Amino acid sequence: MTTPSRLPDTYGQGSSANLADILERVLDKGVVIAGDIRINLLDIELLTIKLRLVVASVDKAKEMGIDWWESDPALSSRARRDELARENAELRERLARLEELEPRRAEEEAP
C-alpha cells in the first residue's frame, strides 16, 4: 500500500510542455493588458497613468498593425539609414540656402 505524498509534484517534462504550449498560444493569439491609474485630490486630477501592454509574436503584432520598431532608429538599421538620409538632405538644403545668402552678404558688406 502506498500513501499519497503531501509534497507538490516536481517540475517534470509535462510541466515544461504545458508552459511551452501556453507561451505558443499567447504569442500566436496575443494578449492585451490595460489599466489606468488616476490620482485625484478634492476633484482635482493630479496624476493619470495609462498602462497598455501587448504580448504577441512579431507576425501577430504586424497583423494587428503594430510595427513601431520598424521606424525606430534605435531598433532598425533601415530606420537608422532613413534617419541619416533625411538628416543629410536637411543639411544639404541648409547649406544651399547659406550659399545663396553668402554672395548677397558679400555685396552688402563691400564698400
Phi and psi restraints in degrees (range 20) as a CNS / XPLOR table:
assign (resid 1 and name C) (resid 2 and name N)
       (resid 2 and name CA) (resid 2 and name C) 1.0 -108.2 20.0 2
assign (resid 2 and name N) (resid 2 and name CA)
       (resid 2 and name C) (resid 3 and name N) 1.0 145.6 20.0 2
assign (resid 2 and name C) (resid 3 and name N)
       (resid 3 and name CA) (resid 3 and name C) 1.0 -101.5 20.0 2
assign (resid 3 and name N) (resid 3 and name CA)
       (resid 3 and name C) (resid 4 and name N) 1.0 141.7 20.0 2
assign (resid 3 and name C) (resid 4 and name N)
       (resid 4 and name CA) (resid 4 and name C) 1.0 -66.4 20.0 2
assign (resid 4 and name N) (resid 4 and name CA)
       (resid 4 and name C) (resid 5 and name N) 1.0 139.7 20.0 2
assign (resid 4 and name C) (resid 5 and name N)
       (resid 5 and name CA) (resid 5 and name C) 1.0 -79.0 20.0 2
assign (resid 5 and name N) (resid 5 and name CA)
       (resid 5 and name C) (resid 6 and name N) 1.0 142.3 20.0 2
assign (resid 5 and name C) (resid 6 and name N)
       (resid 6 and name CA) (resid 6 and name C) 1.0 -89.5 20.0 2
assign (resid 6 and name N) (resid 6 and name CA)
       (resid 6 and name C) (resid 7 and name N) 1.0 -9.5 20.0 2
assign (resid 6 and name C) (resid 7 and name N)
       (resid 7 and name CA) (resid 7 and name C) 1.0 -78.9 20.0 2
assign (resid 7 and name N) (resid 7 and name CA)
       (resid 7 and name C) (resid 8 and name N) 1.0 145.1 20.0 2
assign (resid 7 and name C) (resid 8 and name N)
       (resid 8 and name CA) (resid 8 and name C) 1.0 -66.5 20.0 2
assign (resid 8 and name N) (resid 8 and name CA)
       (resid 8 and name C) (resid 9 and name N) 1.0 155.7 20.0 2
assign (resid 8 and name C) (resid 9 and name N)
       (resid 9 and name CA) (resid 9 and name C) 1.0 -61.4 20.0 2
assign (resid 9 and name N) (resid 9 and name CA)
       (resid 9 and name C) (resid 10 and name N) 1.0 141.8 20.0 2
assign (resid 9 and name C) (resid 10 and name N)
       (resid 10 and name CA) (resid 10 and name C) 1.0 -76.0 20.0 2
assign (resid 10 and name N) (resid 10 and name CA)
       (resid 10 and name C) (resid 11 and name N) 1.0 158.5 20.0 2
assign (resid 10 and name C) (resid 11 and name N)
       (resid 11 and name CA) (resid 11 and name C) 1.0 -75.1 20.0 2
assign (resid 11 and name N) (resid 11 and name CA)
       (resid 11 and name C) (resid 12 and name N) 1.0 109.6 20.0 2
assign (resid 11 and name C) (resid 12 and name N)
       (resid 12 and name CA) (resid 12 and name C) 1.0 -110.8 20.0 2
assign (resid 12 and name N) (resid 12 and name CA)
       (resid 12 and name C) (resid 13 and name N) 1.0 -161.8 20.0 2
assign (resid 12 and name C) (resid 13 and name N)
       (resid 13 and name CA) (resid 13 and name C) 1.0 -64.8 20.0 2
assign (resid 13 and name N) (resid 13 and name CA)
       (resid 13 and name C) (resid 14 and name N) 1.0 -37.2 20.0 2
assign (resid 13 and name C) (resid 14 and name N)
       (resid 14 and name CA) (resid 14 and name C) 1.0 -60.7 20.0 2
assign (resid 14 and name N) (resid 14 and name CA)
       (resid 14 and name C) (resid 15 and name N) 1.0 -39.2 20.0 2
assign (resid 14 and name C) (resid 15 and name N)
       (resid 15 and name CA) (resid 15 and name C) 1.0 -66.3 20.0 2
assign (resid 15 and name N) (resid 15 and name CA)
       (resid 15 and name C) (resid 16 and name N) 1.0 -43.6 20.0 2
assign (resid 15 and name C) (resid 16 and name N)
       (resid 16 and name CA) (resid 16 and name C) 1.0 -69.5 20.0 2
assign (resid 16 and name N) (resid 16 and name CA)
       (resid 16 and name C) (resid 17 and name N) 1.0 -33.5 20.0 2
assign (resid 16 and name C) (resid 17 and name N)
       (resid 17 and name CA) (resid 17 and name C) 1.0 -65.6 20.0 2
assign (resid 17 and name N) (resid 17 and name CA)
       (resid 17 and name C) (resid 18 and name N) 1.0 -40.4 20.0 2
assign (resid 17 and name C) (resid 18 and name N)
       (resid 18 and name CA) (resid 18 and name C) 1.0 -63.9 20.0 2
assign (resid 18 and name N) (resid 18 and name CA)
       (resid 18 and name C) (resid 19 and name N) 1.0 -42.2 20.0 2
assign (resid 18 and name C) (resid 19 and name N)
       (resid 19 and name CA) (resid 19 and name C) 1.0 -62.9 20.0 2
assign (resid 19 and name N) (resid 19 and name CA)
       (resid 19 and name C) (resid 20 and name N) 1.0 -42.3 20.0 2
assign (resid 19 and name C) (resid 20 and name N)
       (resid 20 and name CA) (resid 20 and name C) 1.0 -63.2 20.0 2
assign (resid 20 and name N) (resid 20 and name CA)
       (resid 20 and name C) (resid 21 and name N) 1.0 -40.0 20.0 2
assign (resid 20 and name C) (resid 21 and name N)
       (resid 21 and name CA) (resid 21 and name C) 1.0 -63.9 20.0 2
assign (resid 21 and name N) (resid 21 and name CA)
       (resid 21 and name C) (resid 22 and name N) 1.0 -42.9 20.0 2
assign (resid 21 and name C) (resid 22 and name N)
       (resid 22 and name CA) (resid 22 and name C) 1.0 -63.9 20.0 2
assign (resid 22 and name N) (resid 22 and name CA)
       (resid 22 and name C) (resid 23 and name N) 1.0 -44.9 20.0 2
assign (resid 22 and name C) (resid 23 and name N)
       (resid 23 and name CA) (resid 23 and name C) 1.0 -61.6 20.0 2
assign (resid 23 and name N) (resid 23 and name CA)
       (resid 23 and name C) (resid 24 and name N) 1.0 -41.6 20.0 2
assign (resid 23 and name C) (resid 24 and name N)
       (resid 24 and name CA) (resid 24 and name C) 1.0 -63.0 20.0 2
assign (resid 24 and name N) (resid 24 and name CA)
       (resid 24 and name C) (resid 25 and name N) 1.0 -42.4 20.0 2
assign (resid 24 and name C) (resid 25 and name N)
       (resid 25 and name CA) (resid 25 and name C) 1.0 -64.7 20.0 2
assign (resid 25 and name N) (resid 25 and name CA)
       (resid 25 and name C) (resid 26 and name N) 1.0 -43.4 20.0 2
assign (resid 25 and name C) (resid 26 and name N)
       (resid 26 and name CA) (resid 26 and name C) 1.0 -62.1 20.0 2
assign (resid 26 and name N) (resid 26 and name CA)
       (resid 26 and name C) (resid 27 and name N) 1.0 -46.0 20.0 2
assign (resid 26 and name C) (resid 27 and name N)
       (resid 27 and name CA) (resid 27 and name C) 1.0 -68.3 20.0 2
assign (resid 27 and name N) (resid 27 and name CA)
       (resid 27 and name C) (resid 28 and name N) 1.0 -34.0 20.0 2
assign (resid 27 and name C) (resid 28 and name N)
       (resid 28 and name CA) (resid 28 and name C) 1.0 -73.0 20.0 2
assign (resid 28 and name N) (resid 28 and name CA)
       (resid 28 and name C) (resid 29 and name N) 1.0 -43.4 20.0 2
assign (resid 28 and name C) (resid 29 and name N)
       (resid 29 and name CA) (resid 29 and name C) 1.0 -91.6 20.0 2
assign (resid 29 and name N) (resid 29 and name CA)
       (resid 29 and name C) (resid 30 and name N) 1.0 -33.5 20.0 2
assign (resid 29 and name C) (resid 30 and name N)
       (resid 30 and name CA) (resid 30 and name C) 1.0 88.8 20.0 2
assign (resid 30 and name N) (resid 30 and name CA)
       (resid 30 and name C) (resid 31 and name N) 1.0 147.2 20.0 2
assign (resid 30 and name C) (resid 31 and name N)
       (resid 31 and name CA) (resid 31 and name C) 1.0 -132.7 20.0 2
assign (resid 31 and name N) (resid 31 and name CA)
       (resid 31 and name C) (resid 32 and name N) 1.0 135.6 20.0 2
assign (resid 31 and name C) (resid 32 and name N)
       (resid 32 and name CA) (resid 32 and name C) 1.0 -118.3 20.0 2
assign (resid 32 and name N) (resid 32 and name CA)
       (resid 32 and name C) (resid 33 and name N) 1.0 127.1 20.0 2
assign (resid 32 and name C) (resid 33 and name N)
       (resid 33 and name CA) (resid 33 and name C) 1.0 -118.8 20.0 2
assign (resid 33 and name N) (resid 33 and name CA)
       (resid 33 and name C) (resid 34 and name N) 1.0 123.4 20.0 2
assign (resid 33 and name C) (resid 34 and name N)
       (resid 34 and name CA) (resid 34 and name C) 1.0 -132.0 20.0 2
assign (resid 34 and name N) (resid 34 and name CA)
       (resid 34 and name C) (resid 35 and name N) 1.0 146.7 20.0 2
assign (resid 34 and name C) (resid 35 and name N)
       (resid 35 and name CA) (resid 35 and name C) 1.0 -165.8 20.0 2
assign (resid 35 and name N) (resid 35 and name CA)
       (resid 35 and name C) (resid 36 and name N) 1.0 152.7 20.0 2
assign (resid 35 and name C) (resid 36 and name N)
       (resid 36 and name CA) (resid 36 and name C) 1.0 -122.8 20.0 2
assign (resid 36 and name N) (resid 36 and name CA)
       (resid 36 and name C) (resid 37 and name N) 1.0 141.1 20.0 2
assign (resid 36 and name C) (resid 37 and name N)
       (resid 37 and name CA) (resid 37 and name C) 1.0 -119.7 20.0 2
assign (resid 37 and name N) (resid 37 and name CA)
       (resid 37 and name C) (resid 38 and name N) 1.0 123.3 20.0 2
assign (resid 37 and name C) (resid 38 and name N)
       (resid 38 and name CA) (resid 38 and name C) 1.0 -130.2 20.0 2
assign (resid 38 and name N) (resid 38 and name CA)
       (resid 38 and name C) (resid 39 and name N) 1.0 128.6 20.0 2
assign (resid 38 and name C) (resid 39 and name N)
       (resid 39 and name CA) (resid 39 and name C) 1.0 -116.1 20.0 2
assign (resid 39 and name N) (resid 39 and name CA)
       (resid 39 and name C) (resid 40 and name N) 1.0 119.9 20.0 2
assign (resid 39 and name C) (resid 40 and name N)
       (resid 40 and name CA) (resid 40 and name C) 1.0 -118.8 20.0 2
assign (resid 40 and name N) (resid 40 and name CA)
       (resid 40 and name C) (resid 41 and name N) 1.0 148.2 20.0 2
assign (resid 40 and name C) (resid 41 and name N)
       (resid 41 and name CA) (resid 41 and name C) 1.0 -130.9 20.0 2
assign (resid 41 and name N) (resid 41 and name CA)
       (resid 41 and name C) (resid 42 and name N) 1.0 111.9 20.0 2
assign (resid 41 and name C) (resid 42 and name N)
       (resid 42 and name CA) (resid 42 and name C) 1.0 54.4 20.0 2
assign (resid 42 and name N) (resid 42 and name CA)
       (resid 42 and name C) (resid 43 and name N) 1.0 51.3 20.0 2
assign (resid 42 and name C) (resid 43 and name N)
       (resid 43 and name CA) (resid 43 and name C) 1.0 62.2 20.0 2
assign (resid 43 and name N) (resid 43 and name CA)
       (resid 43 and name C) (resid 44 and name N) 1.0 16.4 20.0 2
assign (resid 43 and name C) (resid 44 and name N)
       (resid 44 and name CA) (resid 44 and name C) 1.0 -108.3 20.0 2
assign (resid 44 and name N) (resid 44 and name CA)
       (resid 44 and name C) (resid 45 and name N) 1.0 122.5 20.0 2
assign (resid 44 and name C) (resid 45 and name N)
       (resid 45 and name CA) (resid 45 and name C) 1.0 -75.6 20.0 2
assign (resid 45 and name N) (resid 45 and name CA)
       (resid 45 and name C) (resid 46 and name N) 1.0 117.8 20.0 2
assign (resid 45 and name C) (resid 46 and name N)
       (resid 46 and name CA) (resid 46 and name C) 1.0 -95.3 20.0 2
assign (resid 46 and name N) (resid 46 and name CA)
       (resid 46 and name C) (resid 47 and name N) 1.0 -39.5 20.0 2
assign (resid 46 and name C) (resid 47 and name N)
       (resid 47 and name CA) (resid 47 and name C) 1.0 -152.9 20.0 2
assign (resid 47 and name N) (resid 47 and name CA)
       (resid 47 and name C) (resid 48 and name N) 1.0 135.9 20.0 2
assign (resid 47 and name C) (resid 48 and name N)
       (resid 48 and name CA) (resid 48 and name C) 1.0 -133.3 20.0 2
assign (resid 48 and name N) (resid 48 and name CA)
       (resid 48 and name C) (resid 49 and name N) 1.0 125.6 20.0 2
assign (resid 48 and name C) (resid 49 and name N)
       (resid 49 and name CA) (resid 49 and name C) 1.0 -121.9 20.0 2
assign (resid 49 and name N) (resid 49 and name CA)
       (resid 49 and name C) (resid 50 and name N) 1.0 122.7 20.0 2
assign (resid 49 and name C) (resid 50 and name N)
       (resid 50 and name CA) (resid 50 and name C) 1.0 -107.7 20.0 2
assign (resid 50 and name N) (resid 50 and name CA)
       (resid 50 and name C) (resid 51 and name N) 1.0 121.1 20.0 2
assign (resid 50 and name C) (resid 51 and name N)
       (resid 51 and name CA) (resid 51 and name C) 1.0 -108.0 20.0 2
assign (resid 51 and name N) (resid 51 and name CA)
       (resid 51 and name C) (resid 52 and name N) 1.0 129.5 20.0 2
assign (resid 51 and name C) (resid 52 and name N)
       (resid 52 and name CA) (resid 52 and name C) 1.0 -134.3 20.0 2
assign (resid 52 and name N) (resid 52 and name CA)
       (resid 52 and name C) (resid 53 and name N) 1.0 125.8 20.0 2
assign (resid 52 and name C) (resid 53 and name N)
       (resid 53 and name CA) (resid 53 and name C) 1.0 -129.8 20.0 2
assign (resid 53 and name N) (resid 53 and name CA)
       (resid 53 and name C) (resid 54 and name N) 1.0 124.8 20.0 2
assign (resid 53 and name C) (resid 54 and name N)
       (resid 54 and name CA) (resid 54 and name C) 1.0 -117.8 20.0 2
assign (resid 54 and name N) (resid 54 and name CA)
       (resid 54 and name C) (resid 55 and name N) 1.0 124.8 20.0 2
assign (resid 54 and name C) (resid 55 and name N)
       (resid 55 and name CA) (resid 55 and name C) 1.0 -115.8 20.0 2
assign (resid 55 and name N) (resid 55 and name CA)
       (resid 55 and name C) (resid 56 and name N) 1.0 116.3 20.0 2
assign (resid 55 and name C) (resid 56 and name N)
       (resid 56 and name CA) (resid 56 and name C) 1.0 -162.4 20.0 2
assign (resid 56 and name N) (resid 56 and name CA)
       (resid 56 and name C) (resid 57 and name N) 1.0 166.1 20.0 2
assign (resid 56 and name C) (resid 57 and name N)
       (resid 57 and name CA) (resid 57 and name C) 1.0 -73.0 20.0 2
assign (resid 57 and name N) (resid 57 and name CA)
       (resid 57 and name C) (resid 58 and name N) 1.0 164.0 20.0 2
assign (resid 57 and name C) (resid 58 and name N)
       (resid 58 and name CA) (resid 58 and name C) 1.0 -61.3 20.0 2
assign (resid 58 and name N) (resid 58 and name CA)
       (resid 58 and name C) (resid 59 and name N) 1.0 -42.0 20.0 2
assign (resid 58 and name C) (resid 59 and name N)
       (resid 59 and name CA) (resid 59 and name C) 1.0 -62.8 20.0 2
assign (resid 59 and name N) (resid 59 and name CA)
       (resid 59 and name C) (resid 60 and name N) 1.0 -42.8 20.0 2
assign (resid 59 and name C) (resid 60 and name N)
       (resid 60 and name CA) (resid 60 and name C) 1.0 -66.4 20.0 2
assign (resid 60 and name N) (resid 60 and name CA)
       (resid 60 and name C) (resid 61 and name N) 1.0 -40.3 20.0 2
assign (resid 60 and name C) (resid 61 and name N)
       (resid 61 and name CA) (resid 61 and name C) 1.0 -63.0 20.0 2
assign (resid 61 and name N) (resid 61 and name CA)
       (resid 61 and name C) (resid 62 and name N) 1.0 -42.5 20.0 2
assign (resid 61 and name C) (resid 62 and name N)
       (resid 62 and name CA) (resid 62 and name C) 1.0 -63.4 20.0 2
assign (resid 62 and name N) (resid 62 and name CA)
       (resid 62 and name C) (resid 63 and name N) 1.0 -37.8 20.0 2
assign (resid 62 and name C) (resid 63 and name N)
       (resid 63 and name CA) (resid 63 and name C) 1.0 -62.0 20.0 2
assign (resid 63 and name N) (resid 63 and name CA)
       (resid 63 and name C) (resid 64 and name N) 1.0 -33.5 20.0 2
assign (resid 63 and name C) (resid 64 and name N)
       (resid 64 and name CA) (resid 64 and name C) 1.0 -83.8 20.0 2
assign (resid 64 and name N) (resid 64 and name CA)
       (resid 64 and name C) (resid 65 and name N) 1.0 -3.3 20.0 2
assign (resid 64 and name C) (resid 65 and name N)
       (resid 65 and name CA) (resid 65 and name C) 1.0 89.2 20.0 2
assign (resid 65 and name N) (resid 65 and name CA)
       (resid 65 and name C) (resid 66 and name N) 1.0 15.4 20.0 2
assign (resid 65 and name C) (resid 66 and name N)
       (resid 66 and name CA) (resid 66 and name C) 1.0 -102.4 20.0 2
assign (resid 66 and name N) (resid 66 and name CA)
       (resid 66 and name C) (resid 67 and name N) 1.0 111.9 20.0 2
assign (resid 66 and name C) (resid 67 and name N)
       (resid 67 and name CA) (resid 67 and name C) 1.0 -147.3 20.0 2
assign (resid 67 and name N) (resid 67 and name CA)
       (resid 67 and name C) (resid 68 and name N) 1.0 36.1 20.0 2
assign (resid 67 and name C) (resid 68 and name N)
       (resid 68 and name CA) (resid 68 and name C) 1.0 -61.3 20.0 2
assign (resid 68 and name N) (resid 68 and name CA)
       (resid 68 and name C) (resid 69 and name N) 1.0 -27.0 20.0 2
assign (resid 68 and name C) (resid 69 and name N)
       (resid 69 and name CA) (resid 69 and name C) 1.0 -68.8 20.0 2
assign (resid 69 and name N) (resid 69 and name CA)
       (resid 69 and name C) (resid 70 and name N) 1.0 -20.8 20.0 2
assign (resid 69 and name C) (resid 70 and name N)
       (resid 70 and name CA) (resid 70 and name C) 1.0 -73.8 20.0 2
assign (resid 70 and name N) (resid 70 and name CA)
       (resid 70 and name C) (resid 71 and name N) 1.0 -23.0 20.0 2
assign (resid 70 and name C) (resid 71 and name N)
       (resid 71 and name CA) (resid 71 and name C) 1.0 -105.9 20.0 2
assign (resid 71 and name N) (resid 71 and name CA)
       (resid 71 and name C) (resid 72 and name N) 1.0 3.9 20.0 2
assign (resid 71 and name C) (resid 72 and name N)
       (resid 72 and name CA) (resid 72 and name C) 1.0 -90.8 20.0 2
assign (resid 72 and name N) (resid 72 and name CA)
       (resid 72 and name C) (resid 73 and name N) 1.0 115.6 20.0 2
assign (resid 72 and name C) (resid 73 and name N)
       (resid 73 and name CA) (resid 73 and name C) 1.0 -60.2 20.0 2
assign (resid 73 and name N) (resid 73 and name CA)
       (resid 73 and name C) (resid 74 and name N) 1.0 -24.8 20.0 2
assign (resid 73 and name C) (resid 74 and name N)
       (resid 74 and name CA) (resid 74 and name C) 1.0 -74.4 20.0 2
assign (resid 74 and name N) (resid 74 and name CA)
       (resid 74 and name C) (resid 75 and name N) 1.0 -19.8 20.0 2
assign (resid 74 and name C) (resid 75 and name N)
       (resid 75 and name CA) (resid 75 and name C) 1.0 -114.8 20.0 2
assign (resid 75 and name N) (resid 75 and name CA)
       (resid 75 and name C) (resid 76 and name N) 1.0 -18.0 20.0 2
assign (resid 75 and name C) (resid 76 and name N)
       (resid 76 and name CA) (resid 76 and name C) 1.0 -127.2 20.0 2
assign (resid 76 and name N) (resid 76 and name CA)
       (resid 76 and name C) (resid 77 and name N) 1.0 127.8 20.0 2
assign (resid 76 and name C) (resid 77 and name N)
       (resid 77 and name CA) (resid 77 and name C) 1.0 -67.6 20.0 2
assign (resid 77 and name N) (resid 77 and name CA)
       (resid 77 and name C) (resid 78 and name N) 1.0 -33.8 20.0 2
assign (resid 77 and name C) (resid 78 and name N)
       (resid 78 and name CA) (resid 78 and name C) 1.0 -66.5 20.0 2
assign (resid 78 and name N) (resid 78 and name CA)
       (resid 78 and name C) (resid 79 and name N) 1.0 -41.9 20.0 2
assign (resid 78 and name C) (resid 79 and name N)
       (resid 79 and name CA) (resid 79 and name C) 1.0 -65.0 20.0 2
assign (resid 79 and name N) (resid 79 and name CA)
       (resid 79 and name C) (resid 80 and name N) 1.0 -36.6 20.0 2
assign (resid 79 and name C) (resid 80 and name N)
       (resid 80 and name CA) (resid 80 and name C) 1.0 -63.7 20.0 2
assign (resid 80 and name N) (resid 80 and name CA)
       (resid 80 and name C) (resid 81 and name N) 1.0 -43.2 20.0 2
assign (resid 80 and name C) (resid 81 and name N)
       (resid 81 and name CA) (resid 81 and name C) 1.0 -63.7 20.0 2
assign (resid 81 and name N) (resid 81 and name CA)
       (resid 81 and name C) (resid 82 and name N) 1.0 -42.6 20.0 2
assign (resid 81 and name C) (resid 82 and name N)
       (resid 82 and name CA) (resid 82 and name C) 1.0 -62.8 20.0 2
assign (resid 82 and name N) (resid 82 and name CA)
       (resid 82 and name C) (resid 83 and name N) 1.0 -40.9 20.0 2
assign (resid 82 and name C) (resid 83 and name N)
       (resid 83 and name CA) (resid 83 and name C) 1.0 -63.8 20.0 2
assign (resid 83 and name N) (resid 83 and name CA)
       (resid 83 and name C) (resid 84 and name N) 1.0 -43.0 20.0 2
assign (resid 83 and name C) (resid 84 and name N)
       (resid 84 and name CA) (resid 84 and name C) 1.0 -65.6 20.0 2
assign (resid 84 and name N) (resid 84 and name CA)
       (resid 84 and name C) (resid 85 and name N) 1.0 -40.0 20.0 2
assign (resid 84 and name C) (resid 85 and name N)
       (resid 85 and name CA) (resid 85 and name C) 1.0 -64.5 20.0 2
assign (resid 85 and name N) (resid 85 and name CA)
       (resid 85 and name C) (resid 86 and name N) 1.0 -40.7 20.0 2
assign (resid 85 and name C) (resid 86 and name N)
       (resid 86 and name CA) (resid 86 and name C) 1.0 -65.5 20.0 2
assign (resid 86 and name N) (resid 86 and name CA)
       (resid 86 and name C) (resid 87 and name N) 1.0 -44.1 20.0 2
assign (resid 86 and name C) (resid 87 and name N)
       (resid 87 and name CA) (resid 87 and name C) 1.0 -64.3 20.0 2
assign (resid 87 and name N) (resid 87 and name CA)
       (resid 87 and name C) (resid 88 and name N) 1.0 -39.3 20.0 2
assign (resid 87 and name C) (resid 88 and name N)
       (resid 88 and name CA) (resid 88 and name C) 1.0 -63.7 20.0 2
assign (resid 88 and name N) (resid 88 and name CA)
       (resid 88 and name C) (resid 89 and name N) 1.0 -42.2 20.0 2
assign (resid 88 and name C) (resid 89 and name N)
       (resid 89 and name CA) (resid 89 and name C) 1.0 -63.5 20.0 2
assign (resid 89 and name N) (resid 89 and name CA)
       (resid 89 and name C) (resid 90 and name N) 1.0 -41.3 20.0 2
assign (resid 89 and name C) (resid 90 and name N)
       (resid 90 and name CA) (resid 90 and name C) 1.0 -63.4 20.0 2
assign (resid 90 and name N) (resid 90 and name CA)
       (resid 90 and name C) (resid 91 and name N) 1.0 -42.1 20.0 2
assign (resid 90 and name C) (resid 91 and name N)
       (resid 91 and name CA) (resid 91 and name C) 1.0 -66.5 20.0 2
assign (resid 91 and name N) (resid 91 and name CA)
       (resid 91 and name C) (resid 92 and name N) 1.0 -38.7 20.0 2
assign (resid 91 and name C) (resid 92 and name N)
       (resid 92 and name CA) (resid 92 and name C) 1.0 -64.3 20.0 2
assign (resid 92 and name N) (resid 92 and name CA)
       (resid 92 and name C) (resid 93 and name N) 1.0 -39.1 20.0 2
assign (resid 92 and name C) (resid 93 and name N)
       (resid 93 and name CA) (resid 93 and name C) 1.0 -64.8 20.0 2
assign (resid 93 and name N) (resid 93 and name CA)
       (resid 93 and name C) (resid 94 and name N) 1.0 -43.5 20.0 2
assign (resid 93 and name C) (resid 94 and name N)
       (resid 94 and name CA) (resid 94 and name C) 1.0 -63.1 20.0 2
assign (resid 94 and name N) (resid 94 and name CA)
       (resid 94 and name C) (resid 95 and name N) 1.0 -41.9 20.0 2
assign (resid 94 and name C) (resid 95 and name N)
       (resid 95 and name CA) (resid 95 and name C) 1.0 -62.9 20.0 2
assign (resid 95 and name N) (resid 95 and name CA)
       (resid 95 and name C) (resid 96 and name N) 1.0 -41.3 20.0 2
assign (resid 95 and name C) (resid 96 and name N)
       (resid 96 and name CA) (resid 96 and name C) 1.0 -63.3 20.0 2
assign (resid 96 and name N) (resid 96 and name CA)
       (resid 96 and name C) (resid 97 and name N) 1.0 -42.0 20.0 2
assign (resid 96 and name C) (resid 97 and name N)
       (resid 97 and name CA) (resid 97 and name C) 1.0 -64.0 20.0 2
assign (resid 97 and name N) (resid 97 and name CA)
       (resid 97 and name C) (resid 98 and name N) 1.0 -40.7 20.0 2
assign (resid 97 and name C) (resid 98 and name N)
       (resid 98 and name CA) (resid 98 and name C) 1.0 -66.0 20.0 2
assign (resid 98 and name N) (resid 98 and name CA)
       (resid 98 and name C) (resid 99 and name N) 1.0 -38.3 20.0 2
assign (resid 98 and name C) (resid 99 and name N)
       (resid 99 and name CA) (resid 99 and name C) 1.0 -67.2 20.0 2
assign (resid 99 and name N) (resid 99 and name CA)
       (resid 99 and name C) (resid 100 and name N) 1.0 -31.3 20.0 2
assign (resid 99 and name C) (resid 100 and name N)
       (resid 100 and name CA) (resid 100 and name C) 1.0 -68.6 20.0 2
assign (resid 100 and name N) (resid 100 and name CA)
       (resid 100 and name C) (resid 101 and name N) 1.0 -37.9 20.0 2
assign (resid 100 and name C) (resid 101 and name N)
       (resid 101 and name CA) (resid 101 and name C) 1.0 -74.3 20.0 2
assign (resid 101 and name N) (resid 101 and name CA)
       (resid 101 and name C) (resid 102 and name N) 1.0 -26.9 20.0 2
assign (resid 101 and name C) (resid 102 and name N)
       (resid 102 and name CA) (resid 102 and name C) 1.0 -62.0 20.0 2
assign (resid 102 and name N) (resid 102 and name CA)
       (resid 102 and name C) (resid 103 and name N) 1.0 -46.6 20.0 2
assign (resid 102 and name C) (resid 103 and name N)
       (resid 103 and name CA) (resid 103 and name C) 1.0 -62.4 20.0 2
assign (resid 103 and name N) (resid 103 and name CA)
       (resid 103 and name C) (resid 104 and name N) 1.0 -37.3 20.0 2
assign (resid 103 and name C) (resid 104 and name N)
       (resid 104 and name CA) (resid 104 and name C) 1.0 -63.6 20.0 2
assign (resid 104 and name N) (resid 104 and name CA)
       (resid 104 and name C) (resid 105 and name N) 1.0 -42.8 20.0 2
assign (resid 104 and name C) (resid 105 and name N)
       (resid 105 and name CA) (resid 105 and name C) 1.0 -64.0 20.0 2
assign (resid 105 and name N) (resid 105 and name CA)
       (resid 105 and name C) (resid 106 and name N) 1.0 -40.4 20.0 2
assign (resid 105 and name C) (resid 106 and name N)
       (resid 106 and name CA) (resid 106 and name C) 1.0 -64.1 20.0 2
assign (resid 106 and name N) (resid 106 and name CA)
       (resid 106 and name C) (resid 107 and name N) 1.0 -38.5 20.0 2
assign (resid 106 and name C) (resid 107 and name N)
       (resid 107 and name CA) (resid 107 and name C) 1.0 -67.3 20.0 2
assign (resid 107 and name N) (resid 107 and name CA)
       (resid 107 and name C) (resid 108 and name N) 1.0 -39.1 20.0 2
assign (resid 107 and name C) (resid 108 and name N)
       (resid 108 and name CA) (resid 108 and name C) 1.0 -68.6 20.0 2
assign (resid 108 and name N) (resid 108 and name CA)
       (resid 108 and name C) (resid 109 and name N) 1.0 -34.9 20.0 2
assign (resid 108 and name C) (resid 109 and name N)
       (resid 109 and name CA) (resid 109 and name C) 1.0 -82.9 20.0 2
assign (resid 109 and name N) (resid 109 and name CA)
       (resid 109 and name C) (resid 110 and name N) 1.0 -16.1 20.0 2
assign (resid 109 and name C) (resid 110 and name N)
       (resid 110 and name CA) (resid 110 and name C) 1.0 -70.2 20.0 2
assign (resid 110 and name N) (resid 110 and name CA)
       (resid 110 and name C) (resid 111 and name N) 1.0 138.2 20.0 2
